[in-house]
Amino acid sequence: MSSTTLSIMVAAALLVAGLAFYAGTLLWRLQQQTQAKQKKLNEKRQYLRDSITLICKAMREEQCELSEGALRVWVLLDHLVPERKPDPETTYPGLYQMYQVVKDMPTHQARKEQAKSLTLQQDELRLKAEQDLKQSILADAKALLLRFQPD
């Protein structure tokens, strides 16, 4: 075997080894990124679960209006997309019905800027729904507490 052939073979082997090392490095980085992304996702899910738990406890202890709690919990549940099974509309009907009542009602500055008569009408509607749905909402809050109870 000539020295030229041997040199080419050594160079090719070094090139293959270098490319293999580079590919391994890229795979390792991808694995690290995937693990970091999964960790962030798990942390977000836990934050959402903790928030839902806190709001449900506040509703059950009458520290939070049922309409506000239902609105907040429903939005948080909506962010737990992979965990939406079973269907929340049928599993938590009280929260869903209350959410349907208040979801389009203005809040904060928009509420202040609307006519007082409209605000009073919306408050009457909201309070009536809270009264009518109270037992169902509290049952749903209890079910959510059991669902997200730490192991």
N, C-alpha and C positions, 0 to 999 in steps of 0.2 A: 504494500500500500504506500502510495507516495505521500510526501509530507503535505502537499497541497490538499489532497483528499482528506487526510487526517485533520488538517486545520479547518477545512470546511465542516467536517463532522463535529468537531469540538465547538466551533462557532454555532452550528445549528443546535447542538445540545444545550449550549448556554442560552441561546435565544428561546428555545422551548422551555427551559427551566425558568427563565425570566418571565415569560408569558404566563406560565403556570403559577408563579409566585404572585404576579399581578392579578390574575383571575382569583386566586385564593384570597388576596387582600380585599378585592371587590366583594366577594361573597361574604367575608367576615363583616365588612362595613354594612352590607345589606341586612345581615342578621342582627347587628347592633341596632340599626334604624328600626327594624321590624319590632324588636323587643322594646325599644323606647316608645314607639307608637302604641304598642299594646299596653304598656304601663300607663301612658297618658289616658288611653281610652278607659282602662280599668279605674283610674283615679276619677275620671269624669263621671263614670257610672256610679261610683261610690258616693261622690258628692251629690249627685242627683237623688240617690236613695236616701242619703242622710237628710237632704232638704225636704224630701217628701215626708219622711218620718217626723221631722221637727214640726212641719206644718200640720200634719195629722194630729199630733199630740196637742198642738195649740188649739186646734178646732175642738177636740174632745174635751179640753180643759176650759173651753170658752174664753180663750185668750185671743182668739182671732175670729172675725166674722166668718160664717160658713160660706158666704158668697165669695169673699176674698180668698179664703183657703181653697175652695173648689177651683177657682180660676187659676191660682198659682200651681196647685197640684196637677191640674189637667195639663198645663203647659209643660211641667217637668216630666210628666208621664209621656207626653208626646216626644220628648227628647230621648227617652229610653227606647228607641226604635226597635232594637232586636228583642227587647223584653216586652213588647206590646202583646204578647200572647199570654193568656187568652185575651180576646178582644175587650179592651177597656170599656167600650160603650155598653156592653152587656154585663161585664163583670162588675163595673162600678156605676150602676145606673143613676144613683143619686148625684154623684159628682158630675156625671155627664149632663144630666138635666139642668143642674144649677149652672154649669158652664154655658150651656146653650142660652140660658136666660141672661147672663151677664157679659158674655164675650164681646158684644158689640156696644156695650155701654161705655161712654167716654170716661176717662180718668184724668186726674191731675188738672192741668191747665185747661184742657178741652171741657172738662166738667164745669170748671169755674166760669168759662166763657159762654156756656149755653144758658138758655132762659131758665129762670128759677122754677117755673111751672113744669118744665120738662124734667128737670132734676128731681122734683117732688114726685112726678109720675114714675120715673125710673126707680126711685127709692121705694115707693109703695110696691111696685112690681117685684123688686129684689127682696124686700122684707117678707112679702107674701110667699114667694118661692122658698125663702129660707125656712119659714114656718112650716110650709107644706112638705118640704123635702128633708127636714131636720133629721128624722130617724134614719132615713135611707142614707143620707150623707155621713152621719156618724157611724153607721154600719160599714159603709165603704171605707171610712178612715180606719176603722178597726181592722178591716180586712187588709188594707195596705200596710198597717203596722205589723200584722202577722207575716205578710209576704216579705217585707224588708227587714224583719227582725234579725239582728246579728246571730250567727250560729253559735 
